[in-house]
């Protein structure tokens, strides 16, 4: 009998000591969108020490392709690490989970083959309205923000970030544009830049070893935007990165530059 009791307590203590707990990186929100006529999932990280009742406020990083199985976890990890070593300020990260990124990140194209290959594309104007009219007001109402807003976009996400910069630049203070798909619609966004806003913004453009078209377009974008006195533009070529590997290193290096002491 004593052995049985001793065995029971031994098992209980082992299970207690090794009890499992969930590891939480953030919280998942559902935001109903009237603009898009659908619910959108938001993966949101708040930094260590965040207190909704405190007077302290924080910059916000809006991450396109912000699904858990896309870029949310590793970009949030970069933000957490850089704040831990005091290289950047503590920030809130808003990961916007995708429903149909080709639909949301592209404007209408006149290229027949693009329409055939990507039949759902062309609704970026709606998505930009969603960002401006629903998402940003929700974030500013729900969290302790200080008005500094950064957007991160790669590939089609970089195309969208470029479109926002050229058409509604005041939505963000900082633009991190990685490997933008500026070839879309025969490069019409590059051919017809429309940034006439007096709003000042910081723009960071990067590209890797991704072929002549991608490299030339990214460089041309930087050169075009640099002509605006309202924009502070940086460009970097990552020769050891390709389209699949560039985002992590580019965002890391860019965040360091943004907040260089």
N, C-alpha and C positions, 0 to 999 in steps of 0.2 A: 504493500500500500504506500509506504514512504517513497519507494522508488518511482511509483506512478505519479505521485504528487510532485516530486522533484523534477521528473521529466516534463510534466505539464508546465511548471513555472519556468523551466529552462527554455522551452519552446516559446512561451509567452514573452519572455524577456528578449529573446532573439528577434521575434517578430516586431516587438515594440521598438527596439533599437534600429531596425532596418525598415521601418515603416516608410512606405512610398508617399511622396508628395508631388503635386504637379509643379513643373517649372514654368513660370509665366513670364513671357517677354512683353506682353501688352494685353490689350482687350479688343474684342471684336464687336463692332457696332453695325447695325443695319440702318441705313439712311434711305427712307422712301423718297424717290425723286419724281416730281411731277414733270420736270423737263424731259427726263429720259423715259418716263412711264415704266419704271422698274425700281426694285430695291437694290441699293448698292452696298456691298460689304466694305467696311473700313477696318483695317488693322492698325491700331493706334498704340504707340509707345510713348509713355511719359517718363521723364528721367528720374533717377534716384533723388529722393527728397521732395518730389513734386507734391504739393499740398493745395488742393482746390480752395482752401480757406485762407491761404497765405496771400500777401500782397505781391509776392514775386511773380514776374511774368517771363515768358520764354519765347524764343523764335520758333518758327514752325517749318518743317521740311515736308513738302508734299511729294510723295514718291509715286510716279506712274509705274505701271507694272508692279503694283504693291501687294500682290497676292502672296500668301504664305509660301506657296511652292514656286514663287518667282523671286523677287528681289527684296521682300520685306525683311526677312530674317538677317541676311548678311549685311544689308545696308544699315539696319538698326544696330547690328553689332559694331560696325565701323563708328557710328555716332556715339555709342556707349563707350567705346575704347578711347576715342579722341577726347571725350569729355573727362574720362577718368584720368588721362594724363594732362588735362588742362590745356589742350591744344585748341579746343573749340568750346564755345559755351554750351551748357546743357540745353537740349532742344527736344521739342515734341516732334515725333515722326508720324505722318499720316500716310499709311499705305493704302492706295486705292486699288482694291482688287478688281481684276478684269472680268468683264462679261464677254465683250467682243472687241478686242483692242484694235483690230483693223477697221472696224466700224467707227470707233470713238476717236482714233488718233489720225485719221486721214480726211482731207477735204475732197470734194468731187474731182474726178479725173476725166480728162478728155481722151485718154488712151484706151482704145477698145480692148486691147489684151489685158490691161490692168482690171478693167471691169469684168472681164471673163474669168480671170484668175482669182480675183478678190471681189465677189459679187455683193458683199455686205458693206463695202467701204463707202466713205463719203459723208459721215455725220459728225465731223469734228466741231462744227459750229454749235451743235446741240450740247456736246460734251463740255465745251468751253463755257457755255451758259450755265451748265450744271456746276462747274467749278466756281463761277462767279456768283451765282444767285442762290445756290443751295449749300454746297460743300463749305466754302469759306465762311459764310455766316454761321453755319452749324458749329464749325471748329471754334470760331471767335466767341460764340455764345457759351459753349460748353467747357472750354479750356482757358487757362491763364496765358494769353498770348500777348506779345509786345509789338505786333505789327510788322515784324521782319519775316518775310515769306520767301522760301526757296523752293524751286521745282526741279526735280531730277527726271530726265527722260532719255532713253536710249533707243536707237533705231527708229521705228515708227513713233515711239515716245519722244525721241529727239526731234522728229518732224513736227509733232504737236507742240512741243515747247517752243520751237522756232516760230510756228504760226502764231502762238499766243504773244510772243515777244514782238512780232511785227504788227499785230492787229490790236492787242489789248495788253500792252506792256505793263500797265499799272497793277495787274493781278499779282505780280511777284517782284521782289527786290533783286533776287538772285536767280540766274538761270544756269543750270548745269546741263549742257547739251552734249550728249555722248553719241558718236557715230550716227548722226541724223540721216534718215532716209530721204535726202533732198532730191533724189532722182524721181520721186513721185510726181506724176503728171508732167513728165518731161522737164522736171526742174523748174516749174513755173514759179515756185515760191522764191527761188533765187533770182529769177529773171525779173520779177516784179516786186521788189521789196517795198513794203508799205508802212514802215515804221516812221511815222511823222509825230509821234507823241513827245511832249516835253518831259515825260517821266524819266527819271534817272534810274539805271539798273546796272548791275554787274553781270557780265555774261562770260561763261567759261565753256569753251568748245574743245572737244578732244576727238581724236580718231586714231585707230591703230592701223596695222598692215592689213587693210581690208579691200584692196583693189584700187585702181587709179580713179575710178569715178567717185567712190566714197571719200577718198583722200582729197581729191581736187575740190569736191563740193564743200567739204568741211572747211578747207582753207579759204575758199572763195567767200563763204558765209562770214568767216571772221574778218576778212578784208572789207567786205561790204558794210558790216555793222560798225567797224572801227571808224568809218567816216562820220558817224553820228557823234556829236559832242556830248550827248546825253548818256552814252553807253561807255562803260569801261569794259573792254573786251580782252580776254586772254585766249590763247590757242596753244594746244600742245599735241604733238604727235608721239604716240607710244609705239615705237618700232617693234617691241617685243610682244605686243598684244594683238589679238585678232578680234573679230566681231563677237566671239563667244566669251572672251576673257577680259576685255577692256574695262567693263563697267566698274568692277570692284576697285582696281588700282586707280582708275581715273577719278572716281568719287573720293577715294582716300586722299589723293594728292590735291584735288581741288578744294576739299574742305580745309586742308592745311593752309592753302594759299588764301582762301577767303578770310580766315581769321588770323593771318600771320601777325605776330606781335611786333 
